[in-house]
Amino acid sequence: MDIKNSFLTQMAKGDITNLLQANNNSFALNFNCVRIGIVQEFYPANLTALVKIASKRVLKINADGTQTVRDYAPIVAKVCYSSPYETHPLKAGDEVVLLFNDREIETWFINGQANAQNHERMHDLTDAIALVGGIRSLPRMIEILLDCLHLFYGNSDIQLKEEEIISNTPSITVNVENAITTNSDTLNINAESEIVVTSPDISITGDTAQTGDITASGTITGNVLVDETAYTGTFKDKDGKTVTVSNGIIRSVS
């Protein structure tokens, strides 16, 4: 009798352990914290994006050990940039970090401030936040430059170094209301097309090497100096007329 009772006790313990383990597994499978997402569409009007979770849902384990899987339905996530003062477009295929809010997020997203919760859901796929500018997969990894702060987009990039700024772009347009003043030991502007500066005043101090046309809006009068040296060349004024400069003196406007 003692042996039988001991056997039943052990069996009962085993059943409870299995039950607890199954319950833990079920809880973990339905508990959403952080996932990787792939952008399908971007909606800039309300800063949301249609995002696909970058993994598949396992439906069952087959007898041969293979899995039966299917895609998660795409979800609409609230877009969160790494800085509140920095934005950039999102394209299909961009990778984001998906965070799932502890409680429903819709009430706050619509109204702001502190609100009563309108739904009791917790850690739900519905309440996703897409964190932009985070992790990347190896196939989409970018080159890391260790000697500068690197900002890039499309065919343009800016490298901010300790004592130098490098800008690589096919075209530069600068719009300012007042003067542009550049004080630098070296200023190199290399452009494949024209450099457009809309400013009534341009002041450049430093050694200057410039490739491409310079277009300055605003009337050009007086001497034209570069690095305190009389400039020889041509400009276009705001009316598109060619201003010819020789030794810093405007010779003609045509």
C-alpha positions as CSV (number, residue, x, y, z in Angstrom):
1,M,0.0,0.0,0.0
2,D,2.8,2.4,0.8
3,I,4.4,1.6,-2.5
4,K,1.2,2.3,-4.4
5,N,0.6,5.5,-2.6
6,S,4.1,6.7,-3.3
7,F,3.7,5.9,-7.0
8,L,0.4,7.8,-7.2
9,T,2.0,10.7,-5.4
10,Q,4.9,10.9,-7.9
11,M,2.5,10.6,-10.8
12,A,0.4,13.4,-9.4
13,K,3.5,15.6,-9.1
14,G,4.5,14.8,-12.6
15,D,1.0,15.8,-13.9
16,I,1.1,19.1,-12.0
17,T,4.6,19.9,-13.3
18,N,3.5,19.3,-16.9
19,L,0.4,21.3,-16.4
20,L,2.4,24.3,-15.0
21,Q,4.9,24.0,-17.8
22,A,2.1,24.0,-20.4
23,N,0.5,27.0,-18.7
24,N,3.8,28.9,-18.7
25,N,4.4,28.1,-22.3
26,S,0.9,29.3,-23.3
27,F,1.4,32.5,-21.3
28,A,4.8,33.2,-22.9
29,L,3.4,32.5,-26.4
30,N,0.7,35.1,-26.0
31,F,2.8,37.7,-24.1
32,N,4.2,40.4,-26.4
33,C,7.2,42.5,-25.4
34,V,9.6,43.2,-28.2
35,R,9.7,42.0,-31.8
36,I,11.4,42.9,-35.0
37,G,9.2,44.4,-37.7
38,I,9.4,45.1,-41.5
39,V,7.6,48.2,-42.8
40,Q,5.0,47.5,-45.5
41,E,3.5,51.0,-45.8
42,F,4.1,54.3,-44.1
43,Y,1.4,56.8,-43.2
44,P,3.1,60.2,-42.5
45,A,-0.2,62.0,-41.9
46,N,-0.7,60.3,-38.5
47,L,2.8,58.9,-38.0
48,T,1.7,55.2,-38.2
49,A,3.0,52.4,-40.4
50,L,1.7,49.0,-41.5
51,V,4.3,46.5,-40.2
52,K,4.9,42.8,-40.7
53,I,6.4,40.9,-37.8
54,A,9.7,39.4,-38.9
55,S,8.9,35.9,-37.8
56,K,6.2,33.3,-38.4
57,R,3.6,31.9,-36.0
58,V,4.1,28.2,-35.2
59,L,0.8,26.4,-35.5
60,K,2.0,22.9,-34.6
61,I,5.0,20.6,-34.6
62,N,4.5,17.8,-37.1
63,A,5.3,14.1,-36.4
64,D,8.5,14.4,-38.5
65,G,9.7,17.3,-36.4
66,T,8.9,20.0,-39.0
67,Q,6.8,23.0,-38.2
68,T,3.5,24.2,-39.6
69,V,3.7,28.0,-39.7
70,R,2.0,31.0,-41.1
71,D,2.6,34.8,-41.3
72,Y,1.3,37.1,-38.6
73,A,-1.3,39.5,-39.9
74,P,0.3,42.9,-40.6
75,I,-0.3,45.4,-37.7
76,V,-0.6,49.2,-37.6
77,A,2.1,50.5,-35.3
78,K,2.6,54.0,-34.0
79,V,5.9,55.3,-35.3
80,C,8.5,56.6,-32.8
81,Y,11.7,58.2,-34.1
82,S,14.8,57.9,-32.0
83,S,14.7,61.7,-31.5
84,P,11.5,63.8,-31.3
85,Y,13.3,66.5,-33.4
86,E,14.4,64.2,-36.2
87,T,12.2,62.7,-38.9
88,H,12.8,60.8,-42.1
89,P,10.7,58.9,-44.6
90,L,10.1,55.2,-44.1
91,K,10.2,52.9,-47.1
92,A,8.8,49.4,-47.6
93,G,11.4,46.9,-46.3
94,D,12.8,49.2,-43.6
95,E,13.4,47.3,-40.4
96,V,12.1,48.6,-37.0
97,V,11.9,47.5,-33.4
98,L,8.4,46.8,-32.3
99,L,7.5,47.5,-28.7
100,F,4.1,46.5,-27.3
101,N,2.6,48.8,-24.7
102,D,1.6,47.3,-21.4
103,R,-2.0,48.6,-21.8
104,E,-4.0,49.9,-24.7
105,I,-2.4,52.9,-26.3
106,E,-5.1,54.2,-28.6
107,T,-6.8,56.5,-26.0
108,W,-3.6,58.4,-25.3
109,F,-2.6,58.5,-29.0
110,I,-5.8,60.2,-29.9
111,N,-6.3,62.5,-26.9
112,G,-2.8,62.9,-25.3
113,Q,-2.6,63.6,-21.6
114,A,-3.7,61.0,-19.0
115,N,-6.8,59.1,-19.8
116,A,-8.9,56.3,-18.4
117,Q,-8.3,53.0,-20.3
118,N,-11.0,52.2,-22.8
119,H,-10.0,48.5,-23.2
120,E,-8.6,45.9,-20.8
121,R,-6.2,44.3,-23.3
122,M,-2.5,44.0,-22.1
123,H,0.6,43.4,-24.2
124,D,-1.5,43.1,-27.3
125,L,-0.2,43.2,-30.9
126,T,-2.7,46.1,-31.4
127,D,-0.7,48.4,-29.2
128,A,2.5,48.3,-31.1
129,I,5.1,51.1,-31.2
130,A,7.6,51.0,-34.1
131,L,11.0,52.4,-33.0
132,V,12.8,53.8,-36.1
133,G,16.5,54.0,-36.3
134,G,17.4,50.9,-34.3
135,I,18.6,47.4,-35.1
136,R,19.4,46.1,-38.6
137,S,19.8,42.6,-40.0
138,L,23.2,41.7,-41.4
139,P,22.0,41.8,-45.1
140,R,20.8,45.4,-44.6
141,M,23.8,46.5,-42.4
142,I,25.3,49.9,-43.1
143,E,29.0,50.8,-43.1
144,I,30.1,52.2,-39.7
145,L,32.6,55.1,-39.9
146,L,34.5,55.3,-36.6
147,D,35.9,58.8,-37.0
148,C,32.7,60.8,-37.5
149,L,29.0,61.3,-37.0
150,H,27.5,60.0,-40.2
151,L,24.2,61.1,-41.6
152,F,23.1,59.7,-44.9
153,Y,20.0,59.3,-47.1
154,G,19.7,58.1,-50.6
155,N,22.7,59.3,-52.6
156,S,23.7,62.0,-50.1
157,D,25.6,61.9,-46.9
158,I,27.2,64.2,-44.4
159,Q,30.2,63.3,-42.2
160,L,30.7,65.5,-39.1
161,K,34.3,65.1,-37.9
162,E,36.1,66.8,-35.0
163,E,37.6,69.5,-37.3
164,E,36.0,68.9,-40.6
165,I,32.6,68.5,-42.3
166,I,32.4,66.4,-45.5
167,S,29.2,66.6,-47.6
168,N,28.8,64.3,-50.5
169,T,25.7,65.1,-52.7
170,P,24.9,65.7,-56.3
171,S,23.2,69.1,-55.5
172,I,23.1,71.5,-52.6
173,T,20.3,74.1,-51.9
174,V,20.6,76.5,-49.0
175,N,17.7,78.7,-48.0
176,V,18.4,81.5,-45.5
177,E,16.9,84.9,-44.7
178,N,20.1,86.6,-43.7
179,A,23.8,86.2,-44.3
180,I,25.7,83.0,-44.8
181,T,29.1,83.3,-43.0
182,T,31.6,80.5,-43.1
183,N,34.7,80.7,-41.0
184,S,36.9,77.7,-41.7
185,D,40.6,77.0,-42.5
186,T,39.4,74.9,-45.5
187,L,36.1,74.9,-47.3
188,N,35.7,72.3,-50.1
189,I,32.5,72.3,-52.1
190,N,32.4,69.6,-54.8
191,A,29.2,69.5,-56.8
192,E,28.2,67.7,-59.9
193,S,25.5,70.3,-60.6
194,E,24.9,73.9,-59.4
195,I,25.1,75.1,-55.8
196,V,22.1,77.4,-55.1
197,V,22.3,79.9,-52.2
198,T,19.3,82.1,-51.6
199,S,20.7,84.8,-49.4
200,P,21.3,88.6,-49.9
201,D,24.8,88.2,-48.5
202,I,27.5,85.6,-48.8
203,S,30.7,85.8,-46.6
204,I,33.3,83.1,-47.0
205,T,36.5,83.1,-44.9
206,G,39.1,80.5,-45.5
207,D,40.8,78.7,-48.4
208,T,38.0,77.9,-50.9
209,A,38.0,75.3,-53.7
210,Q,34.7,75.3,-55.5
211,T,33.5,73.2,-58.4
212,G,30.2,74.1,-60.2
213,D,28.1,77.2,-60.7
214,I,27.2,79.5,-57.7
215,T,23.8,81.1,-57.9
216,A,23.1,83.9,-55.5
217,S,19.7,85.5,-55.1
218,G,19.7,89.2,-54.1
219,T,21.5,92.0,-55.9
220,I,25.3,91.7,-55.9
221,T,27.0,95.0,-55.4
222,G,30.4,96.2,-54.4
223,N,33.5,94.0,-54.4
224,V,33.2,90.2,-54.5
225,L,35.9,88.7,-52.2
226,V,36.8,85.2,-51.3
227,D,39.2,84.7,-48.5
228,E,39.7,88.5,-48.6
229,T,41.1,88.1,-52.1
230,A,39.5,89.8,-55.1
231,Y,37.4,87.2,-57.0
232,T,37.3,86.7,-60.7
233,G,34.4,84.8,-62.3
234,T,30.7,85.0,-62.9
235,F,27.5,84.9,-60.8
236,K,23.8,84.9,-61.6
237,D,21.6,87.4,-59.8
238,K,18.0,86.8,-58.7
239,D,16.7,87.7,-62.2
240,G,19.0,85.1,-63.8
241,K,21.3,87.7,-65.3
242,T,25.0,86.9,-65.5
243,V,27.2,89.1,-63.3
244,T,30.8,89.2,-64.5
245,V,33.5,89.9,-61.8
246,S,37.1,90.7,-62.5
247,N,39.6,91.2,-59.6
248,G,36.7,91.6,-57.2
249,I,35.0,94.3,-59.2
250,I,31.6,93.8,-60.9
251,R,32.3,94.6,-64.6
252,S,29.0,93.8,-66.2
253,V,25.4,92.4,-65.8
254,S,23.9,90.8,-68.8
